Structures are given as C-alpha cells and as structure tokens.
Amino acid sequence: MDNNYQKPAEEPKQISFRKLVFEALPEMWSFQWRTTLFMLLVLQGTGILLDLVINSSGTAFTTANLWQSLLGWRMPAAVLLGAFLALMYVTAEVLAQIYLADDIMTGKRATLRSEVGRGIKALKRFLTPAGILMMLYVIIAVPLGGIGFSISLTEALYIPNFILDFIFSKPLTLAAYLAVIIVLLIIGYRYIFTMHAVLLDGAAPRQGMRISAGIMKKHWRQFTARMIRVFLRMGIISMAGFLLFKYLPTAGLEALGMHLPSRYYVDLRGASQLGEEAALVMGYRILCVLALLMGGYFCSVISLLNSSYIMLTMTRLYRKYTGHDEELYPERPKRFLYRYKVLRVIGVFLILTCIAVVMGAGFSHIFTDREPVKIIAHRAGGTMASENSLEGLQAAIDHGCYGSEIDVQRTADNHYIINHDTSFKRLTGVDRKPQDMTMEEIGRLRIADTTGSGAELPVVTIEEMLDFIKDREILFIELKGPTADRQMADDLVKIVREKDCQDDIAFISLDYDVIDYIETKYPEFRTGTLFFAGLGNIASLNCDYLIMEEEIATENRISQIHEAGKEAIVWTVNTETGLYKFLDSDIDGIITDEIPLANNVRQQLDDRTDLAFLADRFGDFWE
C-alpha cells in the first residue's frame, strides 16, 4: 500500500442562488458592520486633519467667506482631503462590496482586509477622464438622480431649499431641473454595470461603459422586470419588519401609556415619595427605551440585508449577461451561518437592556427640558402677509414671534428700502433694480397684497420698519444684494442709532466681510452670518449668530456654536417635518414662512407622550 496516498479533496457542494443568498447574507451583514466601523475610523482621522488644515487659517470655510477661503494653500489641501475621504468611501462601500459579492459566488474566502485592499488597488484604473467622471457620478450625481451605487458620505447630498424655491418658481428653470434629473437617471440606468466590468473583467472605464451599455441594450426588459421584483420583495420584507419590530410594539406601549401619569407630572427624583406610581412609570419608560432600541436595531439589520441582496443580485446578473453565470454556486462555510449567532443576539439584547434600564430609570436626569426655540418670521411675516411689509411685522407680533427677518437694499440716491429680489419685477411688475432707482421713483411703486385682500402696498423704508418694531420684537436686518457693502453698514448703524433701536435689531448677511466689519467696528450691535455650507470651526466666525441652511444644522455644529458662547439659527424651515425636528432641538431659533404651522407643531411637541418623546430624542440611533 502506498503510504504517500492522499485522499482526493472533495469538490465543494453546489447550491442554488436562493440558498446562496440565505447563507451569504449573514456573512455580508457582518462584513458591512466591519466596513462601517472601519470607515468611522477613517472619517475621524480625516476629519481631524481637515480641521487642522482649515482652522490653521483662524476661521472656517463657508459660503459666506468663499472668496477669502479660496486664497492660499488651505482650500486645495481641504479639497484633497475631502477627495481622499470620498474615494475611501467609494472603495469600502462600492468596490469592496462588488468584490465581496463576486467572491461569494465563486466560493472564495473574503475578508475586510482583502476586499478593501483589492478596492484600493483598483482605484488606479479610474485615473482616466472617464474614470474620474464615473467617480464624480457615484459621489455627487447618484444621490441626486437616485439610480446606481452610492456612498453614505454623500447620500444626504441636497440642493439648498432657497435654490429649489428659485428653481420651482419659474417654468423654464423647473423644466431645466427636471431635464437634468432625467438625464442623470438615464445615465445611471444605461451604465449601471460599468463598475462590475471594470472590477471583475479588468475593463478600462470607457470600455466598461460600452460593456454596460451593450448589456442594457440587449437585456433591459429582463433586467427591469427582475429589479422590480427584487425591490417589491425588499419592500414587503421592510414593511413586515417595520410592523413587527416597530409599529406593533409602539402601538401597544402607546395604549399602555394612556393609563399612566404623564412625564410632565412625575419626577423620578422624588420616587420615594411617589411609591408605586413612580415604579410603574419607571418600568414603562424602560420598556419604551428597550422597544425603540430593539426595533431600530432589527430594522437596521433588515436594511443592511436588503442592500446586500441588491449587490448579490446585480453581480449575479452581470455574470449571467457576460457569460460567467452558472446555475449552481459553491456552498459557503457553515461558520459564517452559525458561529456565535445565538451568543451575538443574546449579547445585543443584554447590552440594549442595560441601556434601557439606565435611560428609563434616569429619565428626569438625562432628558432635561430645553429652552423654547425662538420663532423668527421670514421676510417680515412669512405667508401671513405680503413679504417685507408692515402688515407682515404686525402679523408676526400678533402670533408671538420673537422677531422678523427683512431684506435691505440701497437706492440710487442712498436711501434704504425693504426688498428681497434683485429687481421689483416679481412684486410690482417693474423690471428695475433698487440701486438704479431713486427714492421718489420707488415711492410710486405698489406691491400687490399676496393674501388676496386686493390692497396695494407701498415699498417700505428701513426707517418705517424701525419705528414700527421699536420695543415690540427683534428685527433681523439682512444686508442684501450688490449694495450690501461697508457703506450700507455705516449708514444703517447711523439710522438705527438715530431711531434708538440698538437693542431691537441684529445685522445679518450672506457676505461675511460686511458682518466682520460691523462686528469689529460696532461691537455693541448683534450680528449674524448666513451660510448654506461650511467646513471647520464655524463658531470662529466673528459674529454673534451663526445662521445655517437647515440641512447642515447638525448636532455637532450646534454644540460647537454654543461652546463658543454664540447662538445657532436655522433658515428657512417651512415643512412640518423640519419644524418638528428643529423645534425639538438645541437650536436657538428658526426662520420660517409658516408661523401658524410652527405654533401648531410646538403644541404637538408639548402634548407628546413619553414614548413619542423618547422616539424623537433617539429613535434614529441606528441610522
């Protein structure tokens, strides 16, 4: 007998795609969690370097001081760091995921190190004009168009609301916007397999685009039908998960909470005096926290599994359409499916239970009442009256607003009138600019009342506005348009002093230079900088208010502003969702057109149950 004889290695067992999905999803889910932790470390490291670069200039980069920021080496360095971070996200969340799906289908061993490493090596293939455009499409266009592989770093990419308002206000700009979105959708659909071609078949980006276009030309009906079924299946699973893990538990707890004392009347710091009542409330709050945490956890798992299933399906279809697909696939090692699964679930449950006990028992200590958010009427009175009118100021005062925001421009003969647009065309039908008209000419204009009363209103001056609001509310005077310069600042300071309204106004502007000038020369006046994008320590800007577009008003930015002893304001918040979010936040004020809606939302927040309160404070923890 030959002692050197070795038993032939067994061929791996072949399984169907459906069974492969069942066995691979836990592996892909674990891979995605490790990828998320890895990218958080990369994000933190890059963020520290980015802050060092930006803050070395002594101030932040924002849209308000854009031209000053472009000077010097810091902006190019910040752009390079941002590009590096975006490419790392593309590598981890797109390239590595495609490699992972392909390795699973071919029976290869897959690790975070190997897949991310392959993704980093593959980046050099994209150093061509077509490759760079492809990366820009993934980073920027996919979040806007909605078709293709995207990254979490830019998934919330948005067009500022004030720009959207302008786009939707005119048929021509709206048509152009819709045309761009349609083109992005067509591009994403036609070239959806380009990344697969580049990574799995070594194609150059331009060649990969041709391969993807050829696939979609031949198989678009089959592909579309298949993906519709996939998304319907995922939708059903997501809906079932929502009902099972979120809706039913919270509905039951809401019903139970109706029989318990409200959080507004029970202070757990006095639990020894409240006896059984306090114990019941404490137990209820612990259950609420646990239900919210567990529900969010399981729904996040379902979301991760759905995205993994999409990647597996896309990779399978690519292999099929390019002749690499097989009916059966190698079985995955069982350790991915069974190892530590029970222990992991138990561990997660115990950790979340401990968190729930701490948060439920210490409810009154952890969740302290916040200061009421100040409501500021946009353009004098929002939608309650014609914009930038005395009637608007009166409406804002009647509805209890903290203040009103108005827009000031200079006339040809150095007077100051209240008008938002660069011309009077929209409001008066006269297509002329304020700086090209005298005060006498402007005085003959009439603005049609937008409330439907039929009244015709004059263009108001800054002096009339100051007389009207003195000792009644705060007037946020925005220095607007091409005449928003240092002369305007000096003139307005003089007018405000003559009217003795120093305590009744604040100067604000989109131009940081003029605000920095006022804050430096006239420190007794309150000032604020408006911006819709920013990097670095924005609290370092030389002003009292940091006024942000709502999409960039993150908790970190708000905390940063408060730590500097300044106030954070958000503009322009007009939706019920946005109002609900910011009226229940640490923000100091909101600028809105919808004053009655804001007051209604504030009442809703005051009437919340314990469960709704907890859901609002950390219901999106897993997101």
C-alpha positions in Angstrom: 0.0 0.0 0.0 1.3 3.4 -0.9 1.8 5.4 2.3 2.0 8.6 0.3 -1.5 8.2 -0.9 -3.7 11.2 -0.1 -7.5 11.2 -0.3 -8.7 13.5 -3.1 -10.1 16.7 -1.8 -13.9 16.7 -2.0 -15.5 19.0 -4.5 -17.4 21.8 -2.8 -21.1 21.2 -2.6 -23.0 23.2 -5.2 -26.2 25.1 -4.2 -28.8 27.3 -5.8 -28.7 31.1 -5.8 -31.6 31.2 -3.4 -29.7 29.1 -0.9 -26.5 31.0 -1.5 -28.3 34.2 -0.6 -29.6 32.6 2.6 -26.1 31.5 3.5 -24.3 34.6 2.4 -26.4 37.3 3.8 -25.2 36.9 7.4 -21.6 37.0 6.1 -22.3 40.2 4.1 -24.1 41.7 7.0 -21.1 41.1 9.3 -18.8 42.5 6.5 -20.9 45.7 6.3 -20.8 46.3 10.0 -17.0 45.9 10.0 -16.8 48.2 7.0 -18.9 50.8 8.8 -16.6 50.7 11.8 -13.5 50.9 9.6 -14.9 53.9 7.7 -15.8 55.6 11.0 -12.1 55.4 12.0 -11.1 56.8 8.5 -13.7 59.5 8.9 -12.5 60.5 12.3 -8.8 60.6 11.2 -9.5 62.6 8.1 -11.8 64.9 10.0 -9.1 65.7 12.5 -6.6 66.5 9.6 -9.3 68.6 7.9 -10.0 70.6 11.0 -6.3 71.2 11.5 -5.9 72.4 7.9 -9.0 74.7 7.9 -8.7 76.1 11.4 -5.0 76.9 10.9 -6.3 79.9 9.0 -8.1 81.2 12.1 -11.6 80.9 10.6 -13.8 78.3 8.9 -14.6 77.9 5.2 -18.2 78.8 4.5 -20.3 80.1 1.6 -20.3 83.4 3.3 -16.5 83.9 3.1 -15.9 81.7 0.0 -13.7 84.1 -1.9 -11.4 84.7 1.1 -11.3 80.9 1.6 -10.1 80.2 -1.9 -6.9 82.2 -1.3 -3.8 80.4 -0.1 -3.0 76.7 0.3 -5.7 75.6 2.8 -8.6 75.3 0.4 -6.6 73.0 -2.1 -5.4 70.9 0.9 -9.0 70.6 2.2 -10.3 69.6 -1.3 -7.6 66.9 -1.5 -8.5 65.6 2.0 -12.2 65.6 1.0 -11.4 63.8 -2.2 -9.4 61.2 -0.3 -12.2 60.6 2.1 -14.8 60.3 -0.7 -12.6 57.8 -2.6 -12.2 55.7 0.6 -15.9 55.6 1.0 -16.3 54.5 -2.7 -13.7 51.8 -2.1 -15.3 50.4 1.1 -19.0 50.8 0.2 -19.0 50.1 -3.6 -15.8 48.5 -4.9 -15.2 46.2 -1.9 -18.9 45.2 -1.9 -18.7 44.2 -5.6 -15.6 42.1 -4.9 -17.3 40.5 -1.9 -20.4 39.5 -3.9 -18.2 38.0 -6.7 -16.0 36.1 -4.2 -19.1 34.7 -2.5 -20.4 33.5 -5.9 -17.1 31.9 -6.8 -16.6 30.3 -3.4 -13.5 32.3 -2.4 -12.7 33.4 1.1 -13.5 37.0 1.7 -12.2 39.3 4.5 -12.4 43.0 5.1 -8.7 43.4 4.5 -8.6 41.5 1.3 -11.7 43.1 -0.3 -10.8 46.7 0.7 -7.2 46.1 -0.3 -8.4 45.0 -3.8 -10.6 48.0 -4.0 -7.7 50.4 -3.2 -5.6 48.7 -5.8 -8.4 49.1 -8.3 -8.6 52.9 -7.8 -5.7 53.4 -10.3 -7.9 52.0 -13.1 -10.1 55.1 -12.6 -7.3 57.6 -13.2 -8.7 58.4 -16.7 -11.2 61.1 -17.7 -14.0 58.6 -18.0 -13.0 57.0 -14.6 -12.9 60.4 -12.9 -16.4 61.2 -14.3 -17.6 57.9 -13.1 -16.3 58.6 -9.5 -18.0 62.0 -9.6 -21.2 60.5 -10.7 -21.1 58.0 -7.8 -20.2 60.7 -5.3 -22.4 63.5 -6.5 -24.9 62.5 -9.2 -26.3 59.3 -7.8 -27.7 60.9 -4.6 -29.5 63.4 -6.8 -30.5 61.1 -9.6 -31.3 58.0 -7.5 -30.0 55.2 -9.8 -26.7 53.5 -9.2 -24.3 52.6 -6.4 -24.0 55.4 -3.8 -22.0 56.1 -0.7 -23.2 57.0 2.8 -20.8 60.0 2.9 -22.9 61.9 0.3 -26.2 60.1 0.4 -27.8 63.2 2.0 -26.4 65.4 -0.7 -29.0 68.1 -1.4 -29.8 71.3 -3.2 -30.4 74.1 -0.7 -34.1 75.0 -0.2 -33.7 78.6 -1.3 -32.2 77.4 -4.6 -35.1 74.9 -5.0 -37.5 77.7 -4.3 -36.0 79.6 -7.2 -36.0 76.6 -9.5 -39.6 75.8 -8.9 -40.7 79.4 -9.1 -40.2 79.6 -12.9 -41.4 77.1 -15.6 -38.1 77.4 -17.5 -35.8 76.6 -14.6 -38.1 73.8 -13.4 -38.1 72.3 -16.9 -34.2 72.5 -17.0 -34.0 70.9 -13.5 -36.3 68.0 -14.5 -34.3 67.6 -17.7 -31.1 67.3 -15.7 -32.6 64.7 -13.3 -34.0 62.7 -16.3 -30.5 62.7 -17.9 -28.9 61.5 -14.7 -31.5 58.7 -14.4 -30.8 57.6 -18.0 -27.0 57.7 -17.4 -27.4 55.7 -14.2 -29.6 53.1 -15.8 -27.6 52.7 -19.0 -24.2 52.4 -17.3 -25.2 50.6 -14.1 -22.9 47.7 -14.8 -19.8 49.8 -15.5 -18.2 49.2 -12.1 -18.7 45.5 -12.4 -17.0 45.5 -15.8 -14.0 47.5 -14.6 -13.5 45.4 -11.4 -14.4 41.9 -12.4 -13.3 41.9 -16.1 -10.4 44.4 -15.9 -12.0 46.7 -18.4 -11.0 50.4 -18.7 -13.7 52.8 -17.5 -14.6 53.8 -21.1 -14.7 50.2 -22.2 -16.7 49.3 -19.1 -19.3 51.9 -20.1 -19.6 50.3 -23.5 -20.0 46.9 -22.0 -22.7 48.1 -19.6 -24.5 49.9 -22.5 -24.4 46.8 -24.6 -25.8 44.7 -21.7 -28.7 47.1 -21.1 -29.5 47.4 -24.8 -29.9 43.6 -25.0 -31.3 42.8 -21.6 -33.1 45.9 -20.4 -36.5 44.3 -20.3 -35.4 41.3 -18.3 -33.2 43.4 -16.0 -36.0 45.9 -15.3 -38.5 43.2 -14.6 -36.0 41.4 -12.3 -35.1 44.5 -10.3 -38.8 45.4 -9.9 -39.4 42.0 -8.4 -36.3 42.5 -6.1 -37.5 45.9 -4.9 -41.0 44.7 -4.4 -39.7 41.8 -2.3 -37.5 44.1 -0.3 -40.4 46.5 0.2 -42.5 43.7 1.6 -39.8 42.5 3.9 -39.1 46.0 5.1 -42.8 46.7 5.7 -43.1 43.4 7.6 -40.1 44.3 9.7 -41.5 47.7 10.4 -44.8 46.3 11.5 -43.3 43.6 13.6 -40.4 45.4 15.3 -41.6 49.0 15.4 -45.3 49.6 14.8 -46.9 46.8 16.9 -44.6 47.3 20.0 -45.0 51.1 20.0 -48.8 50.8 19.4 -49.0 48.5 22.4 -46.9 50.8 24.6 -48.9 53.9 23.5 -52.1 52.1 24.6 -50.5 51.2 27.9 -49.1 54.7 28.4 -52.6 56.2 28.4 -53.2 54.6 31.8 -50.0 56.0 33.3 -49.2 59.5 34.7 -47.6 61.9 32.2 -43.9 62.6 32.3 -44.7 66.2 33.0 -46.2 65.4 36.4 -43.9 62.7 37.6 -40.3 63.5 38.7 -38.4 60.3 39.4 -36.0 62.2 41.6 -38.9 62.1 44.1 -39.6 58.5 43.5 -39.5 57.6 47.2 -42.5 59.8 47.8 -44.4 58.7 44.8 -44.3 55.0 45.6 -45.9 52.5 43.2 -46.9 55.2 40.8 -43.2 56.1 40.2 -42.3 52.5 39.9 -44.9 51.9 37.2 -43.7 55.0 35.3 -40.1 53.9 35.5 -40.9 50.4 34.3 -42.9 51.8 31.4 -40.1 54.1 30.4 -37.6 51.2 30.5 -39.9 49.2 28.2 -40.2 52.2 25.8 -36.5 52.6 25.5 -35.9 48.9 25.0 -38.6 48.6 22.4 -37.2 51.6 20.5 -33.7 50.3 20.6 -34.5 46.7 19.6 -36.9 47.9 16.9 -34.4 50.2 15.4 -31.7 47.5 15.6 -33.7 44.9 13.8 -34.9 47.3 11.1 -31.3 48.4 10.5 -30.3 44.7 10.1 -33.1 44.3 7.5 -31.9 47.4 5.7 -28.3 46.1 5.6 -29.5 42.7 4.3 -31.6 44.3 1.6 -28.7 46.3 0.3 -26.5 43.1 0.4 -29.2 41.3 -1.6 -29.2 44.0 -4.2 -25.4 43.7 -4.6 -25.6 39.9 -4.9 -28.4 40.2 -7.4 -26.6 42.8 -9.5 -23.4 40.8 -9.5 -25.3 37.6 -10.5 -27.0 39.4 -13.4 -23.7 40.8 -14.6 -22.1 37.4 -14.5 -25.1 35.9 -16.3 -25.2 38.6 -19.0 -21.5 38.3 -19.7 -21.5 34.5 -19.8 -19.9 33.8 -16.4 -23.0 32.8 -14.6 -23.7 29.2 -13.5 -26.9 27.7 -12.2 -25.2 26.4 -9.0 -22.7 28.1 -6.7 -20.2 26.8 -4.1 -21.7 26.4 -0.6 -20.4 28.9 1.9 -18.5 27.7 5.1 -21.0 27.0 7.8 -19.1 29.1 10.3 -20.5 32.2 8.6 -24.0 31.0 9.2 -24.0 29.5 12.6 -20.9 30.6 14.6 -21.8 32.7 17.7 -25.1 33.7 16.2 -27.1 32.9 19.4 -24.4 34.5 21.6 -24.4 37.6 19.5 -28.1 38.0 19.7 -28.1 37.5 23.4 -25.2 39.9 23.8 -27.0 42.6 21.9 -30.2 42.1 23.9 -28.3 42.3 27.2 -26.4 45.5 26.2 -29.6 47.2 25.0 -31.5 46.1 28.1 -28.8 47.8 30.3 -29.0 51.0 28.2 -32.8 50.9 28.6 -32.6 50.5 32.4 -30.2 53.4 32.7 -32.2 55.7 30.4 -35.6 54.7 31.8 -34.5 55.0 35.5 -32.6 58.3 35.0 -35.2 59.8 32.7 -35.6 63.1 34.5 -31.8 63.5 34.9 -30.9 62.7 31.3 -33.7 64.4 29.4 -33.8 67.9 30.8 -36.2 70.5 29.4 -34.8 72.6 26.6 -35.2 76.3 26.2 -38.0 77.2 23.8 -36.8 77.7 20.3 -37.3 81.3 19.1 -39.5 81.7 16.0 -38.5 84.3 13.5 -40.8 85.3 10.7 -39.2 85.2 7.2 -39.5 88.5 5.2 -41.4 90.2 7.9 -44.4 88.0 8.4 -43.9 84.8 6.3 -47.0 83.8 4.4 -49.3 85.7 6.7 -48.9 88.9 4.8 -47.2 90.4 1.8 -43.4 90.0 2.2 -41.3 92.7 3.7 -44.4 94.7 4.7 -45.5 96.5 7.9 -48.6 94.2 7.8 -46.2 91.3 8.0 -44.5 92.7 11.0 -47.9 93.1 12.7 -48.9 89.6 11.9 -45.6 88.3 13.4 -46.1 90.2 16.6 -49.7 89.0 16.9 -48.5 85.4 16.6 -45.9 85.8 19.3 -42.8 85.7 17.1 -39.5 86.5 18.7 -38.5 88.6 15.7 -38.8 89.2 11.9 -36.2 89.0 9.2 -36.2 91.6 6.5 -34.1 92.5 3.4 -32.5 95.9 2.9 -31.1 97.4 -0.3 -29.8 100.8 -1.2 -31.4 103.1 -3.8 -29.6 105.2 -6.4 -29.8 108.3 -4.1 -28.6 106.5 -1.0 -31.9 105.7 0.8 -32.6 102.2 2.2 -35.7 100.3 1.2 -37.0 96.8 2.0 -37.0 94.4 -0.9 -35.7 90.8 -1.4 -35.2 90.3 -5.1 -32.6 92.0 -7.3 -35.4 93.8 -9.0 -39.0 94.8 -8.4 -40.5 92.8 -11.3 -42.0 89.9 -9.2 -43.8 92.1 -6.7 -44.6 95.2 -8.7 -44.2 94.2 -12.4 -41.5 96.9 -12.9 -38.3 95.2 -14.0 -35.8 97.7 -12.5 -33.3 97.3 -9.7 -33.4 99.3 -6.5 -29.9 100.6 -7.0 -30.9 102.1 -10.3 -33.9 104.0 -9.0 -34.4 107.0 -6.8 -36.5 107.0 -3.6 -39.0 109.2 -5.4 -39.4 106.6 -8.2 -39.6 103.7 -5.8 -42.2 105.6 -3.8 -44.6 105.4 -6.8 -44.4 101.6 -6.9 -47.2 99.5 -5.5 -46.9 95.9 -4.3 -49.9 93.6 -4.8 -51.0 92.1 -1.4 -50.4 88.4 -1.6 -53.0 87.5 1.0 -55.8 88.1 -1.5 -57.2 91.3 0.1 -56.7 93.2 -3.2 -54.8 96.0 -1.3 -51.8 97.7 -3.0 -49.0 98.4 -0.6 -46.0 100.8 -0.9 -42.4 99.7 -0.7 -41.4 100.2 2.9 -38.2 102.1 4.1 -35.9 100.9 6.9 -36.9 103.9 8.9 -40.6 102.9 8.8 -39.7 99.4 9.9 -37.7 100.6 12.8 -40.4 102.9 14.0 -42.9 100.0 13.8 -41.0 97.4 15.8 -39.4 99.5 18.5 -39.7 97.7 21.8 -42.0 95.2 20.2 -39.8 92.5 18.6 -36.3 91.9 17.2 -35.7 92.9 13.6 -33.1 90.8 11.8 -31.9 93.2 9.1 -30.3 91.3 6.2 -27.9 93.4 4.1 -28.9 92.3 0.7 -27.7 92.3 -2.9 -24.9 94.1 -4.7 -25.2 97.2 -2.4 -24.5 95.1 0.7 -21.2 96.8 1.5 -19.4 98.7 4.2 -21.2 101.9 3.2 -24.5 100.2 3.8 -23.3 99.0 7.2 -22.2 102.5 8.3 -25.4 104.1 7.0 -27.6 101.5 8.7 -25.8 101.9 12.0 -26.3 105.6 11.9 -30.1 105.2 11.1 -30.6 102.7 13.9 -28.8 104.9 16.4 -31.0 107.9 15.4 -34.1 105.8 16.0 -32.6 104.5 19.3 -33.3 100.9 18.2 -29.9 99.4 19.0 -31.5 96.7 21.3 -34.2 96.0 18.8 -32.2 94.9 15.8 -29.5 92.4 14.6 -27.5 92.8 11.3 -27.2 89.7 9.2 -25.8 88.9 5.7 -24.6 86.2 3.3 -21.5 88.3 2.9 -19.1 87.6 5.8 -16.9 90.6 5.0 -19.6 93.1 5.8 -20.6 91.3 9.0 -17.0 91.0 10.2 -16.7 94.8 9.5 -19.8 95.6 11.6 -18.8 93.2 14.5 -15.3 94.8 14.6 -16.2 98.4 14.2 -19.5 98.4 16.1 -19.3 95.5 18.7 -22.3 96.8 20.6 -24.6 95.6 17.7 -25.7 91.9 17.3 -24.5 90.4 14.0 -25.1 87.1 12.2 -23.6 85.3 9.2 -25.9 83.3 6.8 -24.4 80.3 5.0 -25.5 77.1 3.4 -22.3 75.1 3.5 -19.2 75.2 5.7 -16.1 73.3 6.9 -14.1 73.7 10.1 -14.9 75.5 13.3 -17.7 77.8 12.0 -18.1 79.2 15.5 -14.8 81.0 14.9 -16.5 83.4 12.6 -16.6 86.9 14.0 -20.3 87.3 14.8 -23.0 86.6 17.4 -25.4 84.4 15.3 -24.5 81.5 13.0 -27.4 81.2 10.7 -27.4 77.9 8.8 -29.4 76.3 6.0 -31.4 73.5 7.7 -29.6 70.5 6.0 -26.2 71.4 7.6 -27.5 72.2 11.1 -26.1 69.1 12.7 -25.9 68.5 16.4 -22.1 68.8 16.3 -22.3 72.2 14.7 -24.9 73.4 17.1 -22.8 72.2 20.1 -19.7 73.8 18.6 -21.5 77.2 18.3 -22.9 77.0 21.9 -19.5 76.1 23.3 -18.2 79.4 21.7 -21.0 81.3 23.5 -22.9 82.1 20.3 -26.3 81.3 19.1 -27.4 78.9 16.3 -30.3 79.7 14.0 -31.7 77.7 11.1 -33.2 79.1 7.8 -35.6 78.7 6.1 -37.7 75.9 7.8 -41.1 75.6 6.1 -42.1 72.0 6.3 -43.9 70.3 9.2 -41.1 67.7 9.4 -38.4 70.4 9.5 -40.3 72.4 12.1 -40.9 69.3 14.3 -37.2 68.5 14.1 -35.8 71.9 15.0 -38.4 73.0 17.5 -37.4 69.9 19.5 -33.6 70.6 19.2 -30.9 72.6 20.9 -31.1 75.2 18.2 -31.7 78.8 19.4 -34.0 80.0 16.7 -35.6 79.2 13.3 -36.5 81.5 10.5 -39.8 80.3 8.8 -42.5 81.5 6.5 -45.1 79.2 8.2 -45.7 80.8 11.5 -49.1 79.3 12.3 -47.8 75.8 11.4 -44.8 76.4 13.6 -47.0 77.2 16.6 -49.2 74.1 15.9 -46.1 71.9 15.8 -44.8 73.4 19.1 -48.2 72.5 20.6 -47.8 68.9 19.3 -44.4 68.7 20.9 -45.8 69.9 24.2 -48.6 67.2 24.1 -46.3 64.2 23.4 -46.4 61.0 25.3 -43.3 59.5 27.0 -42.9 57.1 24.1 -43.2 59.8 21.4 -40.7 61.9 23.4 -38.2 59.1 23.6 -38.7 58.2 19.9 -37.9 61.8 18.9 -34.8 62.0 21.1 -33.1 58.8 19.9 -35.4 56.9 17.6 -32.9 57.3 14.7 -30.0 56.0 16.8 -29.2 53.1 14.4 -29.3 55.4 11.4 
